[in-house]
Amino acid sequence: MTPRPLIAALGLTALASLTLGAAPPAPAGPAAPPAGDKSRQAQLARAYKATEKYRDEARAIRDGYVRTDDCVASSEGGMGYHYVKEAHVNSTDPAKPAALVDEPGPGGKRRLVAVEYVTIDRDQDLATDPDRPRMFGRGLNGPMAGHAPGMPNHYDLHIWFFKKNPKGLMADWNPTVHCPTAD
């Protein structure tokens, strides 16, 4: 797959998109992992430290993340706008997420709320998962079908570092993230 269709497909990380009103910001830091889970804690700390600089959208773009303009939401909540870095697809390095996720804010300004790791399912068989990657003490979600034409079957994992998610730090959807309504 060429980079442009993959970038577009990754930017559409949900099948359905609802348009809802914007929500006020609620920044959060990394959640503390369970006591005794030092490897998970170290991975989360590394990921947070490597990505907090992307609260500045211009920095994310300078560092190779490509901005998308589709705000992703579903009946389960929102994700927001994805910024995709093709070179980080298939990375399980906590410091190299494939996507940054921003929520819409006042005046069209965007705010970083989460990071997303994406790996392509090697055998492209949704019935098998011997290549399921593990990060942060758990397997990535999937395998799942691509969310847009041309997007391959894949695994993914969201980490809501920068906005509290009532569904949990690693939930797909955040009910407090809302996409702007169409006029």
Secondary structure, 3 states (H helix, E strand, C coil): CCHHHHHHHHHCCCCCCCCCCCCCCCCCCCCCCCCCCHHHHHHHHHHHHHHHHHHCHHHHHHCCCEECCCCEEECCEEEEEEEECHHHCCCCCCCCCCEEEEEECHHHCEEEEEEEEEEECCCCCCCCCCCCCEECCEECEEEECCCCCCCCCEEEEEECCCCCCCCCCCCCCECCCCCCCCC
